[in-house]
C-alpha cells in the first residue's frame, strides 16, 4: 500500500493549474453511451476513478481513441448490453460509485440497465432512491437481487413525466436527464440540481440534439427526441482543486497563483475562503493568493461565531468542507463546521487533534474548530486517508506541520487528484511517494 512522506513547514511558490473536474467527468463520460456517433472530450482528469470508468466503457464495447492523456474520442456504435449483467461488471463497477451514471443512458438507448452496489468513499449513506424513483416515473421497472446486491432496470419504452425530487441530487438529476432525453414526450424535473457540472452535461446533450430548457435553474424541462448525434466537449476546471489550492496557500503561508481557475463557475467558494480571512485577487481567470502571516475569521454582524455548512448549489459544496476544517485550525478565531449531507465525513478530525489542532467533534455532522493563529503549529504524525477529500485535507495539514508526516492509503487521494505529489513538488513541497 502506497504512502506519502511529507516534510512540512516549507513555504511554496509558483503557478498551479487545476485538473479537469472529476464530478463532471463521471457524468459526461457516461453520456457517450447515448449516441452511436463519435464524441470527443477534452480536459479529462487523469485519475483512478475516471480511468476506471473509461475502462468500463471499453469493456462494454465503446471504442476509445486516446488523442492525449486528457483528450479522447468515444464511439458507442457497438455496445455489448449484456456485459453489464456480468460478474466482471459487478466487481469492477462496484469499486466505482460513478458506474451508477451508466444506468440512465443505457435505459434510454437500450431499454435496460444494471446497477451494482455502489462503491467509492465510505462517507456515510449515499442512497440511490432518487435515481430509481425517477426511472420508475419514466416507466422503468426494477428488480433487486439481494444476494448479488444488484439492481436490474427494464422499460419497453420510456415516457416523459412530471417529477418533484425529494432531494436535489446531482447524480440523480443527471441520470434522470440522460434517461429522459430519448423518452417520448416531455419530462419536467422540479427541485433539480443545478451545479455547473450538470449545466455542462445539459449543454453537451443539447449540442448532440437534445431539447433541454431551464438549464441552471431548479426546474429542468426535457422534450424527448428520437436519436442523438456526436459532439465535442471540454470539461471545466475542478472547483474542488481550486478551493484546495486556496486553502493550501493560506495554511503554508505561500504565494501561489491558480491558473485557469474557471472563476465564473466557482459560485460562493471564493467568498467562503474570504470569510476565513484569506486574501486573494482575481486576475482574469487566475486566482492569486499572496503570502500572508495570518488570516482572521470573520464573525456574523451580531458577533456570532462563523458557521460554514454545505448546501446544494449555489450553496457551498460538501466536497470542500474537509479542506475548510483544516484551514480553520490555523486561523485566528473560531468556526463551527457543519457537514449536513454526509454523516461520516468529519471522522478524520481525530488525526488533526493528534497533530495538535483544537477541535471539538460535537456529533457526526458538526465540529467546532478553535483557530490557533499559528501560536502552536501542527506537528507531523502517521495517519491514513479515509476518503478522497479528507485525504487531500490531511495532505494540506501535513505540508503546514512541523516535522515529518506519513499519509497511508493514498490510493484514496489518487482517485480524485492527478499527479498531486508531482504538482506540489513543482511548488517546492517536500513530498515523496513510497511504495
C-alpha positions as semicolon CSV with decimal commas, in nm:
position;residue;x (nm);y (nm);z (nm)
1;X;0,000;0,000;0,000
2;X;0,150;0,333;-0,110
3;X;0,203;0,632;0,119
4;X;0,324;0,992;0,110
5;X;0,611;1,104;0,329
6;X;0,586;1,479;0,384
7;X;0,829;1,717;0,550
8;X;0,617;2,016;0,641
9;X;0,687;2,380;0,709
10;X;0,807;2,484;0,363
11;X;0,663;2,795;0,203
12;X;0,551;2,717;-0,151
13;X;0,579;2,939;-0,457
14;X;0,461;2,931;-0,815
15;X;0,175;2,853;-1,053
16;X;-0,055;2,552;-1,047
17;X;-0,336;2,463;-1,288
18;X;-0,641;2,268;-1,169
19;X;-0,724;1,942;-1,343
20;X;-1,047;1,876;-1,529
21;X;-1,346;1,834;-1,299
22;X;-1,381;1,481;-1,160
23;X;-1,752;1,513;-1,083
24;X;-1,826;1,643;-1,430
25;X;-1,619;1,369;-1,593
26;X;-1,824;1,085;-1,444
27;X;-2,144;1,232;-1,597
28;X;-2,001;1,341;-1,933
29;X;-1,822;1,011;-2,000
30;X;-2,136;0,812;-1,918
31;X;-2,333;1,024;-2,169
32;X;-2,124;0,897;-2,463
33;X;-2,336;0,579;-2,448
34;X;-2,641;0,782;-2,561
35;X;-2,517;0,815;-2,921
36;X;-2,378;0,587;-3,190
37;X;-2,175;0,879;-3,330
38;X;-1,827;0,994;-3,226
39;X;-1,791;1,222;-2,923
40;X;-1,462;1,393;-2,837
41;X;-1,397;1,500;-2,477
42;X;-1,114;1,732;-2,366
43;X;-0,961;1,817;-2,026
44;X;-1,031;1,468;-1,887
45;X;-0,865;1,431;-1,544
46;X;-0,606;1,150;-1,538
47;X;-0,725;0,997;-1,211
48;X;-0,813;0,648;-1,090
49;X;-1,193;0,687;-1,080
50;X;-1,216;0,840;-1,428
51;X;-0,974;0,590;-1,583
52;X;-1,176;0,305;-1,431
53;X;-1,494;0,441;-1,592
54;X;-1,318;0,465;-1,930
55;X;-1,208;0,102;-1,882
56;X;-1,571;0,003;-1,812
57;X;-1,683;0,180;-2,129
58;X;-1,423;-0,012;-2,330
59;X;-1,535;-0,341;-2,171
60;X;-1,892;-0,258;-2,282
61;X;-1,773;-0,223;-2,640
62;X;-1,719;0,155;-2,663
63;X;-1,427;0,234;-2,895
64;X;-1,186;0,473;-2,722
65;X;-0,922;0,665;-2,916
66;X;-0,675;0,835;-2,678
67;X;-0,574;1,157;-2,851
68;X;-0,365;1,252;-2,545
69;X;-0,369;1,183;-2,170
70;X;-0,651;1,436;-2,136
71;X;-0,847;1,402;-2,462
72;X;-1,035;1,103;-2,601
73;X;-1,276;1,027;-2,882
74;X;-1,551;0,777;-2,795
75;X;-1,772;0,578;-3,030
76;X;-2,053;0,368;-2,882
77;X;-2,194;0,219;-3,206
78;X;-2,145;-0,143;-3,089
79;X;-2,242;-0,190;-2,724
80;X;-2,245;-0,529;-2,553
81;X;-2,559;-0,474;-2,347
82;X;-2,531;-0,799;-2,154
83;X;-2,181;-0,718;-2,027
84;X;-2,349;-0,506;-1,760
85;X;-2,516;-0,819;-1,622
86;X;-2,181;-0,999;-1,589
87;X;-1,986;-1,084;-1,276
88;X;-1,694;-0,879;-1,412
89;X;-1,908;-0,564;-1,433
90;X;-2,046;-0,624;-1,083
91;X;-1,692;-0,649;-0,949
92;X;-1,540;-0,360;-1,143
93;X;-1,846;-0,132;-1,131
94;X;-1,884;-0,197;-0,759
95;X;-1,548;-0,024;-0,698
96;X;-1,672;0,298;-0,854
97;X;-1,978;0,489;-0,743
98;X;-1,975;0,670;-1,077
99;X;-2,075;0,348;-1,255
100;X;-2,434;0,422;-1,148
101;X;-2,429;0,703;-1,406
102;X;-2,437;0,446;-1,688
103;X;-2,792;0,342;-1,589
104;X;-2,973;0,645;-1,736
105;X;-2,803;0,633;-2,078
106;X;-2,838;0,253;-2,105
107;X;-3,205;0,267;-2,009
108;X;-3,269;0,546;-2,262
109;X;-3,098;0,382;-2,557
110;X;-3,129;0,008;-2,490
111;X;-3,430;-0,006;-2,253
112;X;-3,243;-0,199;-1,984
113;X;-2,970;-0,125;-1,733
114;X;-2,790;-0,277;-1,436
115;X;-2,663;-0,102;-1,124
116;X;-2,413;-0,276;-0,892
117;X;-2,395;-0,195;-0,523
118;X;-2,222;0,147;-0,518
119;X;-1,854;0,176;-0,435
120;X;-1,649;0,491;-0,368
121;X;-1,591;0,678;-0,045
122;X;-1,705;0,549;0,292
123;X;-1,853;0,882;0,399
124;X;-2,194;0,766;0,512
125;X;-2,523;0,671;0,347
126;X;-2,540;0,757;-0,023
127;X;-2,875;0,630;-0,140
128;X;-2,996;0,555;-0,489
129;X;-3,365;0,623;-0,422
130;X;-3,372;0,945;-0,626
131;X;-3,232;0,763;-0,932
132;X;-3,465;0,462;-0,905
133;X;-3,784;0,664;-0,834
134;X;-3,707;0,892;-1,130
135;X;-3,658;0,595;-1,363
136;X;-3,984;0,442;-1,237
137;X;-4,173;0,763;-1,315
138;X;-4,041;0,740;-1,670
139;X;-4,187;0,389;-1,693
140;X;-3,900;0,163;-1,589
141;X;-3,943;-0,140;-1,363
142;X;-3,670;-0,264;-1,135
143;X;-3,579;-0,583;-0,955
144;X;-3,325;-0,611;-0,676
145;X;-3,111;-0,920;-0,631
146;X;-3,034;-0,933;-0,258
147;X;-2,763;-1,196;-0,293
148;X;-2,571;-1,010;-0,563
149;X;-2,664;-0,657;-0,439
150;X;-2,764;-0,572;-0,795
151;X;-3,046;-0,365;-0,949
152;X;-3,190;-0,460;-1,289
153;X;-3,397;-0,196;-1,471
154;X;-3,615;-0,262;-1,774
155;X;-3,856;-0,050;-1,979
156;X;-4,035;-0,141;-2,304
157;X;-4,041;0,234;-2,361
158;X;-3,974;0,547;-2,158
159;X;-4,248;0,807;-2,133
160;X;-4,194;1,167;-2,024
161;X;-4,337;1,258;-1,684
162;X;-4,351;1,532;-1,419
163;X;-4,146;1,463;-1,107
164;X;-4,065;1,653;-0,790
165;X;-3,736;1,521;-0,650
166;X;-3,723;1,472;-0,274
167;X;-3,361;1,596;-0,280
168;X;-3,169;1,793;-0,544
169;X;-2,925;1,506;-0,603
170;X;-2,662;1,594;-0,864
171;X;-2,605;1,238;-0,981
172;X;-2,978;1,161;-0,953
173;X;-3,073;1,463;-1,166
174;X;-2,803;1,384;-1,423
175;X;-2,910;1,021;-1,450
176;X;-3,278;1,111;-1,495
177;X;-3,192;1,380;-1,754
178;X;-2,989;1,127;-1,954
179;X;-3,277;0,879;-1,944
180;X;-3,536;1,145;-2,037
181;X;-3,360;1,287;-2,345
182;X;-3,465;0,983;-2,551
183;X;-3,805;0,929;-2,380
184;X;-4,133;1,002;-2,560
185;X;-4,295;1,332;-2,465
186;X;-4,196;1,595;-2,210
187;X;-4,022;1,536;-1,876
188;X;-4,024;1,806;-1,610
189;X;-3,782;1,770;-1,317
190;X;-3,858;2,008;-1,029
191;X;-3,614;2,053;-0,739
192;X;-3,344;1,951;-0,986
193;X;-2,978;2,001;-0,901
194;X;-2,826;2,295;-1,088
195;X;-2,449;2,258;-1,028
196;X;-2,217;2,384;-1,305
197;X;-2,129;2,022;-1,390
198;X;-2,495;1,941;-1,452
199;X;-2,525;2,256;-1,664
200;X;-2,226;2,132;-1,865
201;X;-2,394;1,795;-1,920
202;X;-2,718;1,957;-2,039
203;X;-2,535;2,191;-2,277
204;X;-2,342;1,899;-2,423
205;X;-2,663;1,696;-2,469
206;X;-2,827;1,992;-2,645
207;X;-2,533;2,011;-2,885
208;X;-2,597;1,641;-2,954
209;X;-2,957;1,724;-3,048
210;X;-3,142;1,703;-2,715
211;X;-3,406;1,962;-2,624
212;X;-3,340;2,069;-2,265
213;X;-3,454;2,402;-2,119
214;X;-3,425;2,554;-1,771
215;X;-3,051;2,482;-1,758
216;X;-2,903;2,634;-1,440
217;X;-3,241;2,650;-1,264
218;X;-3,412;2,402;-1,033
219;X;-3,677;2,319;-1,294
220;X;-3,543;2,135;-1,596
221;X;-3,773;2,053;-1,888
222;X;-3,672;1,787;-2,142
223;X;-3,854;1,728;-2,469
224;X;-3,763;1,376;-2,581
225;X;-3,601;1,319;-2,920
226;X;-3,554;1,001;-3,126
227;X;-3,173;0,996;-3,150
228;X;-2,866;1,196;-3,051
229;X;-2,558;1,277;-3,259
230;X;-2,192;1,341;-3,190
231;X;-2,023;1,648;-3,042
232;X;-1,706;1,789;-2,888
233;X;-1,687;1,893;-2,522
234;X;-1,430;2,048;-2,287
235;X;-1,463;1,994;-1,913
236;X;-1,447;2,273;-1,657
237;X;-1,156;2,310;-1,414
238;X;-1,216;2,117;-1,092
239;X;-1,362;2,361;-0,837
240;X;-1,260;2,129;-0,551
241;X;-0,896;2,154;-0,656
242;X;-0,926;2,532;-0,682
243;X;-1,059;2,553;-0,325
244;X;-0,793;2,308;-0,205
245;X;-0,515;2,523;-0,351
246;X;-0,653;2,842;-0,191
247;X;-0,653;2,661;0,145
248;X;-0,305;2,518;0,083
249;X;-0,162;2,864;0,014
250;X;-0,310;3,008;0,333
251;X;-0,204;2,717;0,555
252;X;0,157;2,714;0,430
253;X;0,195;3,096;0,408
254;X;0,270;3,058;0,039
255;X;0,242;3,272;-0,270
256;X;0,050;3,062;-0,523
257;X;-0,123;3,154;-0,849
258;X;-0,404;2,921;-0,955
259;X;-0,409;2,940;-1,335
260;X;-0,725;2,896;-1,546
261;X;-0,941;2,852;-1,237
262;X;-1,281;2,878;-1,410
263;X;-1,368;3,172;-1,184
264;X;-1,718;3,231;-1,324
265;X;-1,818;2,876;-1,226
266;X;-1,693;2,882;-0,865
267;X;-2,008;3,025;-0,706
268;X;-1,963;3,110;-0,335
269;X;-1,633;2,920;-0,296
270;X;-1,409;3,231;-0,311
271;X;-1,644;3,417;-0,073
272;X;-1,624;3,139;0,187
273;X;-1,245;3,146;0,188
274;X;-1,261;3,525;0,216
275;X;-1,480;3,480;0,528
276;X;-1,191;3,279;0,672
277;X;-0,976;3,589;0,632
278;X;-0,778;3,458;0,335
279;X;-0,668;3,732;0,099
280;X;-0,654;3,674;-0,277
281;X;-0,709;3,861;-0,601
282;X;-0,874;3,755;-0,925
283;X;-0,678;3,844;-1,237
284;X;-0,866;3,737;-1,549
285;X;-0,931;3,367;-1,494
286;X;-0,646;3,329;-1,243
287;X;-0,661;3,346;-0,862
288;X;-0,353;3,491;-0,693
289;X;-0,311;3,402;-0,324
290;X;-0,027;3,608;-0,172
291;X;0,183;3,507;0,127
292;X;0,015;3,621;0,449
293;X;0,129;3,579;0,810
294;X;-0,217;3,521;0,949
295;X;-0,582;3,508;0,847
296;X;-0,860;3,613;1,079
297;X;-1,205;3,458;1,071
298;X;-1,495;3,695;1,015
299;X;-1,786;3,696;1,259
300;X;-2,154;3,750;1,186
301;X;-2,289;4,105;1,220
302;X;-2,430;4,024;1,563
303;X;-2,092;3,895;1,678
304;X;-2,189;3,527;1,647
305;X;-1,932;3,262;1,560
306;X;-1,897;3,196;1,187
307;X;-2,073;2,878;1,070
308;X;-1,969;2,715;0,745
309;X;-2,204;2,449;0,616
310;X;-2,262;2,260;0,294
311;X;-2,571;2,313;0,084
312;X;-2,688;2,223;-0,268
313;X;-2,570;2,463;-0,539
314;X;-2,546;2,759;-0,536
315;X;-2,455;2,686;-0,172
316;X;-2,114;2,567;-0,054
317;X;-2,010;2,228;-0,192
318;X;-1,976;1,944;0,063
319;X;-1,654;1,832;-0,107
320;X;-1,469;2,134;0,038
321;X;-1,588;2,101;0,398
322;X;-1,285;1,883;0,489
323;X;-1,048;2,142;0,341
324;X;-1,224;2,428;0,521
325;X;-1,199;2,244;0,853
326;X;-0,821;2,202;0,816
327;X;-0,776;2,565;0,712
328;X;-0,971;2,675;1,023
329;X;-0,718;2,507;1,256
330;X;-0,457;2,779;1,195
331;X;-0,694;3,075;1,157
332;X;-0,735;3,347;1,418
333;X;-1,082;3,287;1,562
334;X;-1,330;3,003;1,592
335;X;-1,553;2,836;1,333
336;X;-1,839;2,589;1,351
337;X;-1,813;2,343;1,061
338;X;-2,147;2,177;0,982
339;X;-2,135;1,888;0,734
340;X;-2,506;1,830;0,672
341;X;-2,506;1,586;0,383
342;X;-2,275;1,300;0,491
343;X;-2,256;1,170;0,845
344;X;-1,905;1,020;0,834
345;X;-1,706;1,293;0,663
346;X;-1,581;1,453;0,986
347;X;-1,440;1,133;1,130
348;X;-1,087;1,227;1,023
349;X;-1,064;1,505;1,284
350;X;-0,903;1,268;1,538
351;X;-0,593;1,278;1,318
352;X;-0,591;1,658;1,323
353;X;-0,630;1,653;1,703
354;X;-0,327;1,420;1,720
355;X;-0,139;1,683;1,516
356;X;-0,223;1,944;1,781
357;X;-0,539;2,104;1,640
358;X;-0,805;2,222;1,884
359;X;-1,130;2,069;1,759
360;X;-1,445;1,964;1,941
361;X;-1,635;1,698;1,747
362;X;-1,989;1,781;1,857
363;X;-2,160;1,495;1,669
364;X;-2,118;1,314;1,333
365;X;-2,217;1,632;1,147
366;X;-2,063;1,921;1,343
367;X;-1,719;2,023;1,466
368;X;-1,610;2,340;1,643
369;X;-1,259;2,450;1,545
370;X;-1,068;2,686;1,774
371;X;-0,814;2,855;1,549
372;X;-0,460;2,851;1,688
373;X;-0,346;3,151;1,481
374;X;-0,011;2,971;1,431
375;X;0,077;3,008;1,801
376;X;0,113;2,631;1,810
377;X;0,196;2,481;1,470
378;X;0,063;2,139;1,381
379;X;0,309;1,852;1,427
380;X;0,378;1,569;1,185
381;X;0,229;1,224;1,256
382;X;0,150;0,896;1,077
383;X;-0,210;0,881;0,955
384;X;-0,434;0,711;0,699
385;X;-0,654;0,872;0,434
386;X;-1,020;0,766;0,485
387;X;-1,164;0,922;0,165
388;X;-1,063;1,141;-0,128
389;X;-1,142;1,480;0,024
390;X;-1,020;1,404;0,377
391;X;-0,701;1,267;0,221
392;X;-0,632;1,595;0,044
393;X;-0,716;1,788;0,363
394;X;-0,468;1,577;0,564
395;X;-0,204;1,635;0,295
396;X;-0,252;2,012;0,334
397;X;-0,226;1,974;0,713
398;X;0,098;1,773;0,673
399;X;0,250;2,035;0,440
400;X;0,187;2,303;0,703
401;X;0,302;2,095;1,002
402;X;0,641;2,083;1,171
403;X;0,840;1,768;1,109
404;X;0,762;1,454;0,911
405;X;0,418;1,314;0,836
406;X;0,333;0,984;0,673
407;X;-0,004;0,956;0,496
408;X;-0,108;0,599;0,424
409;X;-0,379;0,467;0,191
410;X;-0,304;0,740;-0,064
411;X;-0,490;0,538;-0,327
412;X;-0,788;0,735;-0,197
413;X;-0,619;1,065;-0,286
414;X;-0,516;0,930;-0,629
415;X;-0,883;0,855;-0,701
416;X;-0,954;1,229;-0,716
417;X;-0,630;1,425;-0,768
418;X;-0,398;1,370;-1,065
419;X;-0,018;1,365;-1,011
420;X;-0,074;1,562;-0,690
421;X;0,272;1,487;-0,547
422;X;0,450;1,592;-0,869
423;X;0,246;1,911;-0,899
424;X;0,309;2,008;-0,536
425;X;0,681;1,934;-0,571
426;X;0,688;2,188;-0,854
427;X;0,574;2,446;-0,597
428;X;0,854;2,348;-0,357
429;X;0,677;2,090;-0,140
430;X;0,888;1,817;0,023
431;X;0,673;1,514;-0,060
432;X;0,782;1,161;-0,151
433;X;0,568;0,875;-0,277
434;X;0,670;0,546;-0,113
435;X;0,558;0,201;-0,234
